[in-house]
Amino acid sequence: MANKLVSDMCLPPHLAHLLAARRLTTAKDVLSLPEVELMSLLDAGLATARDAVCRVSEFACPPCQTALALLEERVRLGGGGRLATTLCGLDEALGGGIPLGKLTEVVGPSGIGKTQFCLKLALLATLPECYGGLNGRVVYIDTESKFSSRRMIEIGQKSFPQIFRQEGLAQKMAGRILVMRPSSLSDFTKSLEQMKVTLLQNDVKLLIVDSVAAFMSSENERGTTGFTQHPLRWALSFLKSIAELTRIPVVVSNQVRSQSNDDGYHYSFEVKRMGDGDGAERLESHLVAALGIQWAHAVTIRLVFESHSGQRFIKVAKSPMSPAVAFPFIVESSGITLLNDEGIDVSGPEITSIRCQGQNLLGLLPFENRG
C-alpha cells in the first residue's frame, strides 16, 4: 500500500497536479512527511496539507472489515478449503486438514517420518475430489533425494486399493507429480523464481519442499553462512506469497539441530547415554527447529514429529485452529497411521520443545528411508 501511485488515486485535479509538481509520486512520499514539511514543500497552508494526507490515506490504507465480511471473502476465494491428511484425529484438530493458501511446516529429527507424511500428501492431492483429493498436479521440490515413486505408489495401493486396482491409475497419479531436485541454494532460489508461472500453467494444487534446511546445512559446512541468510529470507517470503497468490497449500519440511546441556550443538544422533538396565543405546538431546525464530513466526501451522518413551508422535505445536495436541503414530506400508484419534493435550514448555528420546529411531522404522 505504501508504494501505491498517487496518479492512480483519483484525487481532485488541483491536488493531483500539486503533488505531481513536487514529485510526491507514492503514498509513502506523502504520508511519511510531517505536516510542517509537507506545507513547506507544497507551498500551501495547513488545511491543504491535511487534506492531502486525508485523501491519500483513504486510498492507501486498507478499509476496516468485520469478521463476518472477512469470513465471507475467504469462502468466496476458496481460502476455507483443506487438504485432508486422512489421519482423522489430526484432520479434526486442523479444522479439516492442511489449510489452502497457508504455509505449513513439518519439523522433526531425521528418520522419524516427515518424508512419509509428505509423500502421502502428494498422493492425496492428485486423487479425484470424490475420493477426498484435490484432483490436480503437485510440485515436489526434493532437496535431499528422498522422494521415492515406488514408495508413494505402495502407499497408494495399501491406502486406496479400490482406486489403484484400476488399470493405469497408479501411473496417472505418479504422472501428476512434478519432482524438482535443485543441487544448491542458488538452484533452489532460481526454481522458486519460475514457480508462480509453473503453478498457474500446470493446475498445481500442492507445493512441497522437502527440505529447505538442507541447503542451509550444506552452505554452513562450506563456511558461507553469512551469504545464505538473505536468500533464505527471500525464499521464506516467496513461499508465503505463493501460498497466498495461488490459494494452494504449501508444505515445507524442516530439520532440527540439537543442543545438549554440556556440549553445545550436535546432531541428534551424536548425544547419547547408556540405558539404565538393559544396556540399550538411548538418545538424550534438546532439539530445536532449524532456520530460527523468523521462520517459526512465518509459518501458519507447525507439525512437530518427535519421539519419546519408545513412541513417535505428531504434535500440533502451532495452529490458529487448535490448541496444542499430540497423536501417537506408527509407519506402516500404507504410510503413517495414528494409534489414537483422541490425541493427548500438550501444555507449557512441551508445546515448543522437540523431543528425541528413547530407543534409536532407526530401530523403530520397519521400512527403508522413512524420512
C-alpha positions as CSV (number, residue, x, y, z in Angstrom):
1,M,0.0,0.0,0.0
2,A,2.9,2.4,0.8
3,N,4.0,2.2,-2.9
4,K,0.6,2.9,-4.4
5,L,0.9,5.6,-7.0
6,V,-0.7,9.0,-6.3
7,S,-1.6,9.1,-10.0
8,D,-3.9,6.1,-9.5
9,M,-5.8,7.5,-6.6
10,C,-8.4,9.7,-8.5
11,L,-7.6,12.8,-6.4
12,P,-9.1,16.2,-7.2
13,P,-7.2,17.6,-10.2
14,H,-5.7,20.6,-8.4
15,L,-4.3,18.3,-5.6
16,A,-3.0,15.7,-8.1
17,H,-1.2,18.4,-10.1
18,L,0.3,19.9,-7.0
19,L,1.6,16.6,-5.7
20,A,3.0,15.7,-9.1
21,A,4.7,19.0,-9.5
22,R,6.5,18.4,-6.1
23,R,7.4,14.9,-7.2
24,L,5.4,13.2,-4.5
25,T,4.5,10.2,-6.6
26,T,3.6,7.5,-4.0
27,A,1.6,7.3,-0.8
28,K,4.8,6.8,1.2
29,D,6.2,10.1,-0.2
30,V,3.1,12.0,1.1
31,L,2.4,10.2,4.4
32,S,6.0,10.0,5.6
33,L,6.4,13.8,5.8
34,P,5.5,15.8,8.9
35,E,2.7,18.4,8.3
36,V,5.1,21.3,8.6
37,E,7.5,19.8,5.9
38,L,4.6,19.0,3.7
39,M,3.2,22.5,4.0
40,S,6.6,23.9,3.0
41,L,7.1,21.5,0.1
42,L,3.6,22.2,-1.3
43,D,3.9,25.9,-0.5
44,A,0.4,25.7,0.9
45,G,-1.4,26.2,4.2
46,L,-2.2,23.6,6.9
47,A,-5.7,22.9,5.6
48,T,-4.3,21.9,2.2
49,A,-1.6,19.7,3.7
50,R,-4.1,17.9,5.9
51,D,-6.5,17.5,3.0
52,A,-3.7,15.8,1.0
53,V,-2.8,13.5,3.9
54,C,-6.5,12.6,4.4
55,R,-7.3,11.8,0.8
56,V,-4.1,9.8,0.2
57,S,-4.7,7.8,3.4
58,E,-8.2,6.9,2.2
59,F,-6.8,5.3,-1.0
60,A,-3.6,3.8,0.5
61,C,-4.9,2.3,3.7
62,P,-7.0,-0.9,3.6
63,P,-10.6,-0.4,4.7
64,C,-11.8,-1.8,8.0
65,Q,-13.8,-5.0,7.7
66,T,-15.9,-7.0,10.0
67,A,-15.1,-10.6,11.0
68,L,-18.2,-11.7,9.0
69,A,-17.0,-9.9,5.9
70,L,-13.6,-11.5,6.1
71,L,-15.1,-14.9,6.5
72,E,-17.4,-14.4,3.5
73,E,-14.5,-13.2,1.4
74,R,-12.4,-16.2,2.4
75,V,-15.1,-18.6,1.5
76,R,-15.7,-16.8,-1.9
77,L,-11.9,-17.0,-2.7
78,G,-11.7,-20.7,-1.7
79,G,-9.5,-20.0,1.2
80,G,-11.6,-22.0,3.6
81,G,-10.6,-25.3,1.9
82,R,-8.4,-28.1,3.3
83,L,-6.3,-31.0,2.0
84,A,-7.4,-33.8,4.3
85,T,-4.5,-36.0,5.5
86,T,-6.8,-39.0,6.1
87,L,-5.5,-39.0,9.7
88,C,-8.8,-38.4,11.4
89,G,-7.6,-37.0,14.7
90,L,-5.1,-34.7,13.0
91,D,-7.6,-33.5,10.4
92,E,-10.2,-32.7,13.1
93,A,-7.6,-30.7,15.1
94,L,-6.7,-28.7,12.0
95,G,-10.3,-28.0,11.0
96,G,-10.4,-30.5,8.2
97,G,-6.7,-30.9,7.1
98,I,-3.8,-28.8,5.7
99,P,-5.2,-25.3,5.0
100,L,-5.1,-23.9,1.5
101,G,-3.3,-20.6,1.0
102,K,-1.1,-21.1,4.0
103,L,2.4,-22.2,4.9
104,T,2.6,-25.5,6.9
105,E,5.9,-26.7,8.4
106,V,6.7,-30.3,9.2
107,V,9.7,-30.5,11.6
108,G,11.5,-33.3,13.3
109,P,14.7,-35.4,13.5
110,S,15.9,-37.5,10.6
111,G,14.2,-40.8,10.0
112,I,11.0,-40.1,12.1
113,G,8.5,-40.0,9.2
114,K,8.5,-36.4,7.7
115,T,9.1,-37.6,4.1
116,Q,6.4,-40.4,4.6
117,F,4.0,-37.7,5.5
118,C,4.9,-35.5,2.5
119,L,4.6,-38.5,0.1
120,K,1.1,-39.2,1.4
121,L,0.1,-35.6,1.0
122,A,1.5,-35.6,-2.6
123,L,-0.6,-38.7,-3.4
124,L,-3.7,-37.3,-1.8
125,A,-3.6,-34.0,-3.8
126,T,-3.6,-35.9,-7.1
127,L,-6.6,-38.0,-6.3
128,P,-10.1,-37.1,-7.7
129,E,-12.2,-34.9,-5.5
130,C,-14.7,-37.7,-5.0
131,Y,-12.0,-39.6,-3.1
132,G,-11.1,-36.6,-0.9
133,G,-8.3,-35.3,-3.1
134,L,-7.7,-32.0,-4.9
135,N,-7.6,-33.6,-8.5
136,G,-4.5,-31.6,-9.5
137,R,-0.8,-31.7,-10.0
138,V,1.9,-31.5,-7.3
139,V,5.3,-29.8,-7.4
140,Y,7.6,-31.7,-5.1
141,I,11.0,-29.9,-4.5
142,D,13.2,-32.8,-3.3
143,T,16.4,-31.2,-1.9
144,E,17.7,-34.4,-0.2
145,S,16.9,-37.0,-3.0
146,K,14.4,-38.8,-0.7
147,F,11.4,-38.8,-3.0
148,S,10.5,-42.4,-4.0
149,S,7.9,-43.1,-6.7
150,R,7.9,-46.8,-5.7
151,R,7.1,-45.9,-2.1
152,M,4.4,-43.4,-3.0
153,I,2.7,-46.0,-5.2
154,E,3.0,-48.6,-2.4
155,I,1.3,-46.1,0.0
156,G,-1.5,-45.6,-2.6
157,Q,-2.1,-49.3,-3.2
158,K,-2.3,-50.0,0.5
159,S,-4.3,-46.9,1.4
160,F,-6.7,-46.9,-1.6
161,P,-6.8,-50.5,-3.0
162,Q,-10.2,-49.9,-4.7
163,I,-8.7,-47.0,-6.6
164,F,-5.3,-48.3,-7.5
165,R,-6.8,-51.6,-8.8
166,Q,-8.0,-49.6,-11.8
167,E,-5.6,-50.2,-14.7
168,G,-3.2,-47.3,-15.4
169,L,-4.4,-45.2,-12.5
170,A,-1.1,-45.5,-10.5
171,Q,0.8,-44.3,-13.5
172,K,-1.6,-41.5,-14.0
173,M,-1.3,-40.3,-10.3
174,A,2.5,-40.5,-10.5
175,G,2.5,-38.5,-13.7
176,R,0.8,-35.7,-11.9
177,I,3.7,-35.1,-9.6
178,L,6.5,-32.9,-10.9
179,V,9.7,-33.6,-9.0
180,M,12.4,-31.0,-8.9
181,R,15.9,-31.7,-7.4
182,P,17.9,-28.4,-7.1
183,S,21.5,-29.1,-6.3
184,S,22.3,-25.9,-4.4
185,L,20.7,-22.9,-2.7
186,S,21.2,-20.9,-5.9
187,D,19.4,-23.5,-8.0
188,F,16.6,-23.6,-5.3
189,T,16.1,-19.8,-5.5
190,K,16.0,-20.0,-9.3
191,S,13.4,-22.7,-9.2
192,L,11.2,-20.5,-6.9
193,E,11.5,-17.6,-9.3
194,Q,9.9,-19.7,-12.0
195,M,7.4,-21.3,-9.7
196,K,4.4,-18.9,-10.0
197,V,4.2,-19.4,-13.7
198,T,4.6,-23.2,-13.3
199,L,1.9,-23.4,-10.7
200,L,-0.7,-21.5,-12.8
201,Q,0.1,-23.2,-16.1
202,N,0.0,-26.7,-14.7
203,D,-3.0,-26.6,-12.5
204,V,-0.8,-27.3,-9.4
205,K,-2.8,-27.9,-6.2
206,L,0.1,-28.6,-3.8
207,L,3.7,-27.4,-3.3
208,I,6.1,-29.4,-1.1
209,V,9.6,-28.5,-0.2
210,D,11.5,-31.4,1.4
211,S,13.5,-29.8,3.0
212,V,14.6,-26.2,2.8
213,A,17.0,-26.5,5.7
214,A,19.2,-28.9,3.7
215,F,20.8,-26.1,1.8
216,M,21.5,-24.1,4.9
217,S,23.4,-27.1,6.4
218,S,25.5,-27.6,3.3
219,E,26.3,-23.9,3.0
220,N,27.3,-23.8,6.7
221,E,29.7,-26.6,6.1
222,R,31.4,-24.5,3.4
223,G,31.6,-21.5,5.8
224,T,29.2,-19.3,3.8
225,T,26.6,-18.8,6.5
226,G,26.5,-15.0,6.1
227,F,25.8,-15.4,2.3
228,T,22.9,-17.7,2.8
229,Q,20.9,-15.5,5.2
230,H,19.4,-13.2,2.6
231,P,18.5,-16.0,0.1
232,L,16.7,-18.0,2.8
233,R,14.8,-15.0,4.0
234,W,13.8,-14.3,0.4
235,A,12.7,-17.9,-0.1
236,L,10.6,-17.7,3.1
237,S,8.8,-14.6,1.8
238,F,8.4,-16.1,-1.6
239,L,6.9,-19.3,-0.4
240,K,4.3,-17.3,1.7
241,S,3.4,-15.2,-1.3
242,I,3.0,-18.3,-3.5
243,A,0.6,-19.8,-1.0
244,E,-1.5,-16.6,-0.8
245,L,-1.5,-15.9,-4.5
246,T,-2.4,-19.3,-5.8
247,R,-4.5,-20.4,-2.8
248,I,-2.8,-23.8,-2.5
249,P,-1.3,-25.4,0.5
250,V,2.5,-25.1,0.7
251,V,4.2,-27.7,2.9
252,V,7.8,-27.4,3.9
253,S,9.8,-29.9,5.9
254,N,12.4,-28.6,8.3
255,Q,15.3,-30.3,10.1
256,V,16.3,-29.9,13.7
257,R,19.5,-29.0,15.4
258,S,20.4,-30.5,18.8
259,Q,21.9,-28.8,21.8
260,S,23.0,-30.9,24.8
261,N,23.4,-29.4,28.3
262,D,27.2,-29.8,28.2
263,D,28.5,-29.9,24.7
264,G,26.8,-27.2,22.7
265,Y,25.3,-28.0,19.3
266,H,25.3,-31.5,17.9
267,Y,23.3,-33.7,15.5
268,S,20.6,-35.5,17.4
269,F,22.3,-38.9,16.9
270,E,25.5,-37.7,18.5
271,V,24.2,-37.1,22.0
272,K,23.9,-40.4,23.8
273,R,23.8,-42.2,27.1
274,M,23.6,-45.8,28.1
275,G,20.3,-47.4,29.2
276,D,19.8,-48.0,32.9
277,G,19.2,-51.7,33.0
278,D,19.2,-53.2,29.5
279,G,22.3,-51.6,28.0
280,A,20.3,-50.2,25.1
281,E,21.6,-47.1,23.4
282,R,19.3,-44.1,24.1
283,L,19.2,-40.6,23.0
284,E,19.1,-37.6,25.3
285,S,19.1,-34.2,23.4
286,H,17.4,-30.9,23.4
287,L,16.2,-30.3,19.9
288,V,15.2,-27.0,18.2
289,A,13.9,-26.4,14.7
290,A,16.4,-25.2,12.2
291,L,16.1,-21.8,10.4
292,G,15.5,-19.8,13.6
293,I,12.8,-17.7,15.1
294,Q,11.9,-15.7,12.0
295,W,10.9,-18.9,10.2
296,A,8.9,-20.1,13.2
297,H,6.8,-16.9,13.2
298,A,6.2,-17.1,9.4
299,V,4.6,-20.5,9.3
300,T,0.8,-20.8,10.0
301,I,0.9,-24.4,11.0
302,R,3.8,-26.2,12.7
303,L,3.6,-30.0,13.0
304,V,6.3,-31.5,15.2
305,F,7.3,-35.1,14.6
306,E,9.1,-36.3,17.8
307,S,9.9,-39.5,19.8
308,H,9.9,-40.3,23.5
309,S,9.2,-43.2,25.7
310,G,9.7,-45.6,22.7
311,Q,6.8,-44.0,20.8
312,R,6.6,-41.5,18.0
313,F,4.1,-38.5,18.0
314,I,2.8,-35.9,15.6
315,K,2.3,-32.7,17.7
316,V,0.2,-29.7,16.5
317,A,2.6,-27.2,18.1
318,K,1.2,-24.1,16.3
319,S,-2.2,-23.6,14.7
320,P,-4.8,-20.8,14.8
321,M,-7.5,-23.5,14.7
322,S,-6.4,-25.9,17.5
323,P,-4.8,-26.0,21.0
324,A,-1.6,-28.0,21.2
325,V,-2.3,-31.7,20.9
326,A,-0.2,-34.8,20.2
327,F,-1.1,-38.0,18.4
328,P,0.9,-41.3,18.7
329,F,1.7,-42.9,15.3
330,I,3.4,-45.7,13.5
331,V,4.7,-46.0,10.0
332,E,3.2,-48.9,8.0
333,S,3.2,-50.0,4.4
334,S,0.1,-47.7,3.9
335,G,2.1,-44.7,5.4
336,I,1.6,-43.0,8.7
337,T,-1.2,-44.4,10.9
338,L,-2.4,-42.8,14.1
339,L,-2.7,-45.0,17.2
340,N,-5.2,-42.7,18.8
341,D,-7.6,-40.2,17.2
342,E,-8.4,-38.5,20.5
343,G,-4.9,-37.0,20.9
344,I,-3.1,-36.0,24.1
345,D,-3.2,-32.4,25.4
346,V,0.1,-30.7,25.5
347,S,0.9,-27.6,27.7
348,G,3.7,-25.5,28.9
349,P,7.2,-26.0,27.6
350,E,6.2,-29.2,25.9
351,I,4.4,-27.2,23.2
352,T,7.6,-25.7,21.7
353,S,10.0,-28.5,22.6
354,I,11.1,-31.2,20.1
355,R,11.9,-34.4,21.9
356,C,14.0,-37.3,20.6
357,Q,14.4,-39.7,23.5
358,G,14.0,-43.4,23.9
359,Q,15.2,-46.1,21.5
360,N,17.2,-45.1,18.5
361,L,14.8,-44.1,15.7
362,L,16.5,-46.4,13.2
363,G,15.4,-49.3,15.3
364,L,11.8,-48.2,15.3
365,L,11.4,-48.0,11.5
366,P,10.3,-51.2,9.7
367,F,10.8,-49.6,6.2
368,E,13.8,-48.1,4.5
369,N,14.3,-44.3,4.1
370,R,11.4,-43.2,6.2
371,G,12.5,-39.5,6.4
